[in-house]
Amino acid sequence: MPVLSQVWLMPRHAGMKPLKKVIILGGGYAGVNAALRLRLRNKDVEITLVNDRSDFIERIRNHELAAGRSARQLPLSDVLGEDIRFVLGRVQKIDVVTRQVLIDGQTCAYDMLIYALGSGALSRNAQHLHTINSREGAERFHADLLSRKDHGVTILGSGLTGIELATELRERFPDRKITLMDRRQPGSHLGIKAQNYLNGTLSDMRIGFEILTVDPLTNSGFVSDTEKEMNLVVNCMGFQSPDLARKSGLRCDDKNRVFVNSHLQAEGHPEILVAGDAAVYGFGLQQITYAGCATAMPMGTYAGETAARILAGENPTEFRYGFTFQCISLGRKKGIIQFLDKRTGAATGAVLTGKTAAAFKELICRLTVLLPKLERKTRLPFYTWRKTRIMKRIGSLASKAA
């Protein structure tokens, strides 16, 4: 793996113009797709992706890992290929004035920056709770689960993460008490048919549900010592991004997501593109994205395309995104595919359930890895997504991926 001095001081032959430098922060779904598409569109740019771990993490499988299934090892250097430089390191600061990034004490310059650092679990008063947003967190939870055989599991949050974790755990641990807790019913954003199927499945799997009357992440005394003695408590209440962008002077919302325009450019900094969970629409535009690979992959791919256009002196096109469907796994044998209105994201009457939906969801998970590999090997733009001019979000979906 190259050290930073090798990365930033690449020799050029006499008379050749220096290459433009693009730094991509984050090696998740958004960052990887941004790097691959930028390389595909522009061969004469120096691309470096920085990540704090050496592997690509299939985050959409973390609930499987928490239940005890093994994780695939996918080195980022293999995913990216030889002509995209990978630097293992932690970003400490972005100097948006001088266009430099501080990585493990070394300063590196950029012409364009793609910020794709993703998100983690909401942490207000919740440091004592388990999370599965990272591979390490999922593995810690599983180890604790094995060591405390008489403990049940309380899952705070009945969104997609909570539902998938609960059902995955039930298949692996049929005798454990498993309870979902939230201020809304599980699957409340789904259509009636999907809601009925979900409620029936949770009942058949003996997964309990309790209504919350307070926010456990703002009420530090909500999870009592008695509760923690009887149950392992997992925080699946939502996401927030790292505070690096805020500390570096970029305008962010209360979850540290960077406000961007319709070209995914950070406010006041057209040389910075933001993709994935770390982006939120500002400038009066309605939010259209929710946390997850379903939006991170198109946003990352678009960011790579847009960086190539800007570096070539072209005007960027508007980012367009149309909703298609939402996948929910209910263990290994059942699932729900809820089809969505492409303009609003609202649930339609179309839905797949059962084994067919489980197979469909597994195919989608595999494609999130396969499509980038195909793009790298063939140099063809394999990945695409539904696009629409009308970019709206209904409020009931704002935190559905929690």
C-alpha positions as CSV (number, residue, x, y, z in Angstrom):
1,M,0.0,0.0,0.0
2,P,1.5,3.4,-0.9
3,V,2.4,5.9,1.8
4,L,1.1,9.4,1.5
5,S,4.3,10.9,0.2
6,Q,4.2,8.4,-2.7
7,V,0.5,9.2,-3.4
8,W,0.9,13.0,-3.6
9,L,4.2,13.3,-5.2
10,M,3.8,11.3,-8.4
11,P,6.5,12.0,-10.9
12,R,5.5,13.5,-14.3
13,H,7.5,13.6,-17.5
14,A,8.9,17.0,-18.6
15,G,6.3,19.0,-20.6
16,M,3.4,17.1,-19.2
17,K,0.7,18.9,-17.4
18,P,0.2,18.0,-13.8
19,L,-2.7,15.7,-13.1
20,K,-5.7,17.1,-11.3
21,K,-6.1,15.5,-7.9
22,V,-9.4,14.1,-6.6
23,I,-9.6,12.8,-3.0
24,I,-12.6,10.6,-2.1
25,L,-13.2,10.3,1.6
26,G,-15.0,7.1,2.5
27,G,-14.8,3.5,1.1
28,G,-18.5,2.5,1.4
29,Y,-21.1,2.2,-1.2
30,A,-21.0,5.9,-2.2
31,G,-17.2,6.3,-2.2
32,V,-16.4,3.2,-4.1
33,N,-18.9,3.9,-6.8
34,A,-17.7,7.5,-7.1
35,A,-14.1,6.4,-7.6
36,L,-14.9,3.7,-10.2
37,R,-17.2,6.0,-12.3
38,L,-14.7,8.9,-12.1
39,R,-12.0,6.6,-13.4
40,L,-14.2,5.3,-16.1
41,R,-15.1,8.8,-17.3
42,N,-11.6,10.5,-16.9
43,K,-8.4,8.6,-17.4
44,D,-6.2,11.7,-16.8
45,V,-7.0,12.4,-13.1
46,E,-5.3,11.2,-10.0
47,I,-7.8,9.5,-7.8
48,T,-7.2,8.6,-4.2
49,L,-9.7,7.0,-1.9
50,V,-9.1,7.3,1.8
51,N,-10.7,5.0,4.3
52,D,-10.0,4.1,8.0
53,R,-10.2,0.3,7.3
54,S,-8.8,-1.9,4.6
55,D,-11.9,-3.8,3.7
56,F,-15.1,-2.9,1.9
57,I,-17.9,-3.5,4.4
58,E,-21.3,-4.9,3.2
59,R,-23.1,-2.8,5.7
60,I,-26.5,-4.1,4.6
61,R,-25.5,-7.5,5.9
62,N,-24.5,-6.3,9.4
63,H,-27.7,-7.7,10.9
64,E,-26.6,-11.1,9.6
65,L,-23.2,-10.7,11.2
66,A,-24.8,-9.7,14.5
67,A,-26.8,-13.0,14.4
68,G,-23.6,-15.0,13.8
69,R,-23.2,-15.4,10.1
70,S,-19.7,-14.9,8.7
71,A,-18.6,-11.8,6.8
72,R,-16.8,-11.9,3.4
73,Q,-13.4,-10.3,3.2
74,L,-13.4,-7.7,0.4
75,P,-10.1,-5.8,0.4
76,L,-10.7,-2.2,-0.9
77,S,-7.5,-2.4,-3.0
78,D,-9.0,-5.3,-4.9
79,V,-12.4,-3.6,-5.3
80,L,-10.9,-0.4,-6.6
81,G,-8.2,-1.9,-8.9
82,E,-4.6,-0.7,-9.5
83,D,-5.3,2.7,-11.1
84,I,-7.2,4.1,-8.1
85,R,-4.9,4.7,-5.1
86,F,-6.1,3.5,-1.8
87,V,-4.8,5.1,1.4
88,L,-5.6,3.5,4.8
89,G,-5.9,6.3,7.2
90,R,-8.2,8.5,9.3
91,V,-9.1,12.0,8.1
92,Q,-8.7,14.6,10.8
93,K,-9.5,17.8,9.1
94,I,-10.6,19.4,5.8
95,D,-9.2,22.9,5.1
96,V,-11.8,24.1,2.7
97,V,-9.9,27.4,2.1
98,T,-6.6,26.0,1.0
99,R,-8.2,22.7,-0.3
100,Q,-6.1,20.4,1.8
101,V,-7.0,17.3,3.9
102,L,-5.2,16.3,7.0
103,I,-4.8,12.5,7.1
104,D,-3.0,10.9,10.1
105,G,-0.9,14.1,10.5
106,Q,0.0,14.6,6.9
107,T,-1.5,17.3,4.7
108,C,-2.6,16.4,1.2
109,A,-3.9,18.8,-1.5
110,Y,-6.9,18.3,-3.7
111,D,-8.5,20.0,-6.7
112,M,-11.9,18.3,-6.0
113,L,-13.1,16.4,-3.0
114,I,-15.9,13.8,-2.8
115,Y,-17.1,13.5,0.8
116,A,-18.7,10.1,1.4
117,L,-18.1,9.2,5.0
118,G,-21.5,7.8,5.6
119,S,-23.2,7.6,8.9
120,G,-23.3,5.8,12.3
121,A,-25.8,5.2,15.0
122,L,-27.4,8.1,16.8
123,S,-25.4,8.5,20.0
124,R,-27.3,10.9,22.3
125,N,-27.1,9.4,25.8
126,A,-26.7,6.0,24.1
127,Q,-23.0,5.2,24.5
128,H,-23.9,2.3,26.8
129,L,-26.0,0.6,24.2
130,H,-25.1,-1.9,21.5
131,T,-25.1,-0.9,17.9
132,I,-24.7,-2.8,14.7
133,N,-23.8,0.0,12.3
134,S,-20.2,-1.2,12.1
135,R,-18.7,-4.6,11.7
136,E,-17.0,-4.3,15.0
137,G,-20.3,-3.3,16.7
138,A,-22.1,-6.2,15.2
139,E,-19.4,-8.6,16.3
140,R,-19.3,-7.2,19.8
141,F,-23.1,-7.6,20.1
142,H,-22.9,-11.2,18.9
143,A,-20.1,-12.1,21.3
144,D,-22.1,-10.6,24.2
145,L,-25.2,-12.5,23.0
146,L,-23.2,-15.8,23.2
147,S,-21.7,-15.1,26.6
148,R,-25.1,-14.1,28.2
149,K,-27.2,-17.1,27.3
150,D,-30.0,-16.1,29.8
151,H,-30.5,-12.6,28.4
152,G,-33.2,-11.5,26.0
153,V,-32.8,-8.8,23.4
154,T,-34.4,-5.4,23.4
155,I,-34.2,-3.6,20.0
156,L,-34.8,0.2,20.2
157,G,-36.2,1.1,16.8
158,S,-38.7,-0.8,14.5
159,G,-37.4,0.5,11.2
160,L,-35.7,-1.7,8.6
161,T,-32.6,-2.3,10.7
162,G,-34.5,-3.2,13.8
163,I,-36.9,-5.5,11.9
164,E,-34.2,-7.3,10.0
165,L,-32.1,-7.8,13.2
166,A,-35.0,-9.1,15.1
167,T,-36.0,-11.7,12.5
168,E,-32.4,-12.8,11.8
169,L,-31.9,-13.3,15.5
170,R,-35.1,-15.3,15.9
171,E,-33.9,-17.8,13.3
172,R,-30.5,-18.3,15.0
173,F,-31.8,-18.1,18.6
174,P,-35.3,-19.6,18.7
175,D,-35.5,-19.6,22.5
176,R,-34.5,-16.0,23.2
177,K,-37.0,-13.3,24.2
178,I,-36.8,-10.6,21.4
179,T,-38.7,-7.3,21.7
180,L,-38.9,-4.3,19.4
181,M,-39.6,-0.9,20.9
182,D,-40.5,2.2,19.1
183,R,-42.9,5.2,19.0
184,R,-44.4,3.9,15.8
185,Q,-45.6,0.4,14.7
186,P,-43.2,-1.8,12.7
187,G,-43.6,-1.2,9.0
188,S,-45.9,1.8,9.4
189,H,-44.5,3.3,6.2
190,L,-45.5,0.2,4.2
191,G,-48.7,-0.5,2.2
192,I,-51.5,-2.3,3.9
193,K,-50.7,-5.7,2.3
194,A,-47.0,-5.5,3.3
195,Q,-48.0,-4.3,6.8
196,N,-50.3,-7.2,7.3
197,Y,-47.7,-9.7,6.1
198,L,-45.0,-8.2,8.4
199,N,-47.3,-8.2,11.5
200,G,-48.2,-11.8,10.8
201,T,-44.6,-12.8,10.4
202,L,-43.5,-11.0,13.6
203,S,-46.3,-12.7,15.5
204,D,-45.5,-16.1,14.1
205,M,-41.8,-15.6,15.0
206,R,-42.8,-14.6,18.6
207,I,-41.2,-11.2,18.3
208,G,-42.7,-8.8,20.7
209,F,-43.4,-5.1,20.3
210,E,-43.8,-2.3,22.8
211,I,-44.8,1.3,22.2
212,L,-42.3,4.0,23.4
213,T,-43.8,7.1,24.9
214,V,-40.4,8.9,25.2
215,D,-37.2,9.1,23.1
216,P,-34.8,6.7,24.8
217,L,-31.8,8.6,23.3
218,T,-32.7,11.9,24.9
219,N,-33.9,10.4,28.2
220,S,-30.6,9.1,29.7
221,G,-32.5,7.1,32.4
222,F,-34.9,5.3,30.1
223,V,-32.9,2.1,29.9
224,S,-32.8,1.0,33.5
225,D,-30.1,-1.0,35.2
226,T,-32.7,-3.8,35.6
227,E,-33.4,-3.8,31.9
228,K,-29.7,-4.0,31.1
229,E,-29.3,-6.9,33.6
230,M,-32.1,-8.9,31.9
231,N,-31.7,-8.0,28.2
232,L,-29.1,-6.9,25.7
233,V,-30.2,-3.5,24.4
234,V,-29.4,-2.6,20.8
235,N,-29.8,1.0,19.5
236,C,-31.4,1.0,16.0
237,M,-33.1,4.4,16.4
238,G,-31.5,6.2,13.5
239,F,-28.3,7.5,11.9
240,Q,-26.0,10.5,12.1
241,S,-22.9,11.4,10.1
242,P,-19.4,12.1,11.5
243,D,-18.8,15.7,12.7
244,L,-15.8,16.2,10.4
245,A,-17.7,18.3,7.9
246,R,-19.1,20.5,10.6
247,K,-15.8,21.0,12.3
248,S,-14.2,21.8,8.9
249,G,-16.7,24.7,8.4
250,L,-19.2,23.1,6.0
251,R,-22.9,23.9,6.8
252,C,-24.6,20.8,8.2
253,D,-27.9,19.9,9.7
254,D,-28.4,18.5,13.3
255,K,-27.3,15.0,12.1
256,N,-24.0,16.4,10.7
257,R,-25.2,15.9,7.1
258,V,-23.8,18.4,4.6
259,F,-26.3,20.7,2.8
260,V,-25.9,20.3,-0.9
261,N,-27.5,21.7,-4.1
262,S,-29.1,19.7,-6.9
263,H,-25.6,18.9,-8.2
264,L,-24.6,17.5,-4.8
265,Q,-22.2,20.4,-4.3
266,A,-21.6,21.6,-0.7
267,E,-23.0,25.1,0.0
268,G,-20.4,27.7,-1.0
269,H,-17.9,25.0,-2.2
270,P,-18.6,23.8,-5.7
271,E,-15.3,21.8,-5.6
272,I,-16.7,19.6,-2.9
273,L,-19.3,16.9,-3.8
274,V,-21.2,15.0,-1.1
275,A,-22.7,11.6,-1.6
276,G,-24.6,9.0,0.4
277,D,-25.8,9.3,4.0
278,A,-23.6,12.4,4.6
279,A,-25.7,14.6,2.2
280,V,-28.9,16.5,2.7
281,Y,-30.7,18.8,0.3
282,G,-30.6,22.5,1.3
283,F,-31.4,25.7,-0.6
284,G,-35.1,25.2,-0.1
285,L,-35.1,21.8,-1.8
286,Q,-36.9,19.0,-0.2
287,Q,-35.0,16.0,1.1
288,I,-35.3,13.1,-1.2
289,T,-32.9,10.5,0.1
290,Y,-32.8,8.2,3.1
291,A,-29.9,6.4,4.6
292,G,-28.8,3.2,2.8
293,C,-27.1,1.8,-0.3
294,A,-30.2,2.3,-2.4
295,T,-29.4,6.0,-2.5
296,A,-25.7,5.9,-1.7
297,M,-24.8,4.0,-4.9
298,P,-26.6,6.4,-7.3
299,M,-25.4,9.4,-5.4
300,G,-21.8,8.1,-5.5
301,T,-22.0,7.2,-9.1
302,Y,-23.4,10.6,-9.9
303,A,-20.6,12.3,-7.9
304,G,-18.0,10.5,-10.0
305,E,-19.8,11.5,-13.2
306,T,-20.1,15.1,-12.0
307,A,-16.5,15.4,-10.9
308,A,-15.4,14.2,-14.4
309,R,-17.7,16.8,-16.0
310,I,-16.4,19.7,-13.9
311,L,-12.7,18.7,-14.4
312,A,-13.4,18.7,-18.2
313,G,-14.8,22.2,-18.0
314,E,-18.4,21.0,-18.6
315,N,-21.5,22.1,-16.7
316,P,-22.9,19.3,-14.4
317,T,-26.3,17.9,-14.9
318,E,-28.9,17.8,-12.2
319,F,-29.0,14.8,-9.9
320,R,-32.2,12.9,-10.5
321,Y,-33.4,10.0,-8.4
322,G,-36.6,8.0,-8.7
323,F,-37.8,5.6,-6.1
324,T,-38.3,1.9,-7.1
325,F,-38.8,-0.5,-4.3
326,Q,-37.7,-1.2,-0.7
327,C,-36.3,-4.6,0.4
328,I,-36.8,-6.1,3.8
329,S,-35.4,-9.4,4.8
330,L,-37.3,-11.4,7.5
331,G,-34.6,-14.0,8.2
332,R,-33.3,-16.2,5.5
333,K,-36.6,-17.6,4.2
334,K,-39.0,-14.7,4.1
335,G,-39.0,-11.1,2.9
336,I,-41.0,-8.1,1.7
337,I,-40.4,-6.1,-1.5
338,Q,-42.5,-3.0,-1.3
339,F,-42.7,-1.1,-4.6
340,L,-42.7,2.7,-4.3
341,D,-44.1,5.6,-6.3
342,K,-41.1,6.9,-8.3
343,R,-41.8,10.6,-7.5
344,T,-42.9,10.6,-3.9
345,G,-41.4,7.4,-2.4
346,A,-44.9,6.5,-1.0
347,A,-45.8,2.8,-0.9
348,T,-47.9,1.5,-3.7
349,G,-50.2,-1.5,-3.7
350,A,-47.6,-3.7,-5.4
351,V,-45.7,-6.0,-3.1
352,L,-43.8,-9.3,-3.1
353,T,-43.6,-11.4,0.0
354,G,-42.3,-14.8,1.2
355,K,-39.5,-16.8,-0.4
356,T,-39.7,-14.9,-3.7
357,A,-39.0,-11.6,-1.8
358,A,-36.2,-13.2,0.2
359,A,-34.5,-14.4,-3.0
360,F,-35.0,-10.9,-4.6
361,K,-33.5,-9.2,-1.6
362,E,-30.5,-11.5,-1.6
363,L,-30.0,-10.8,-5.3
364,I,-30.0,-7.1,-4.7
365,C,-27.4,-7.5,-1.9
366,R,-25.1,-9.5,-4.2
367,L,-25.5,-6.9,-7.0
368,T,-24.2,-4.1,-4.7
369,V,-20.8,-5.9,-4.9
370,L,-21.0,-7.5,-8.3
371,L,-21.9,-4.4,-10.3
372,P,-18.8,-2.4,-9.1
373,K,-16.6,-5.4,-9.9
374,L,-18.0,-5.6,-13.4
375,E,-17.5,-1.9,-13.9
376,R,-13.9,-2.1,-12.9
377,K,-13.1,-5.2,-15.0
378,T,-15.0,-4.3,-18.1
379,R,-14.6,-0.5,-18.1
380,L,-18.3,-0.2,-18.9
381,P,-20.9,1.7,-16.9
382,F,-22.8,-1.3,-15.6
383,Y,-24.5,0.5,-12.7
384,T,-27.5,2.7,-13.4
385,W,-30.7,3.8,-11.5
386,R,-34.1,5.2,-12.0
387,K,-34.1,8.9,-12.6
388,T,-36.9,11.5,-12.4
389,R,-37.0,15.3,-12.4
390,I,-39.5,15.5,-9.6
391,M,-37.5,15.1,-6.4
392,K,-39.8,14.9,-3.4
393,R,-40.0,13.0,-0.2
394,I,-42.9,12.4,2.1
395,G,-42.3,13.1,5.7
396,S,-43.3,9.6,6.9
397,L,-40.3,8.1,5.1
398,A,-37.7,10.5,6.5
399,S,-36.3,8.0,9.0
400,K,-37.7,4.7,7.6
401,A,-34.2,3.1,7.2
402,A,-33.5,3.4,10.9
